[in-house]
Amino acid sequence: MGHLLDTLGGCWRMLCLLCITRFRLKGPYWTWRLTTAFGSHPPKRAERLHAALDYARWAHRMRRLR
């Protein structure tokens, strides 16, 4: 149950971040984020999605600890 709540909370946080950056996925913030997370050779889409969900869950858990 906790994993599901962390996933939903993390997705909400990612949606908020997308709104803040106005959904410009090729903009400077997301380009920087992709480069720092994966280097010059990003993995396949499924692996990136899995990593993004892991990050979102972690970010949600950290925000809950405050």
N, C-alpha and C positions, 0 to 999 in steps of 0.2 A: 504493500500500500504506500509506503514511504517513497519508493522508487517512482511510482506513478505521480504522486504529488510533486516530487522534485522535477519530474519531466514537464508537468503542466506549468509549474511555477517558472521553470527555466525557459519554456517556450514563450511565456508571457514576457519575461525579461528581454528575450531576443526580439519579440515583436515591438516592444518599447524602443529598443535600440534601433531597429529598422525604421521606426517612425521618426526618431530623432535625426537619423541620417537621410531621411526622406526617400528611403528605398533606393538610394543610389549605390547599387552593389559594385559598380565599377569606379566609384568615387575614391578619393584619397584614403579615407578611413578604412574601407573594406579591402582595398588593395594592400595597404600597409598590414592589416590584420592577417590576410592570406599569406603574405610574404613572411611575416614573423612567425606564423604558426607552422608553415610547411616548407619554407625555404623556396628555392628557385624552381623546384619540381613538385608541384602539388599532386597529391594522390588522386585517385578516381573519385567520382562524385559520391558514391556510397560511403567511402571512407571519410570524406570530408563531412558528410552529413552526420555520421556517427561521432566524429570528433566534435562537431558543433553541438550536438546534443549532450555529450559528456561535459563540455565546457558550460553549457547552459545550466545543467543540473548542479555543477559545482558552484557556479555563480549564485544560483538561487539558495543553495545551502549556506554559503558564506553570508549572504544578505540576511538570512534568518537568524544567524548567530549574533548579529549586532545587538 
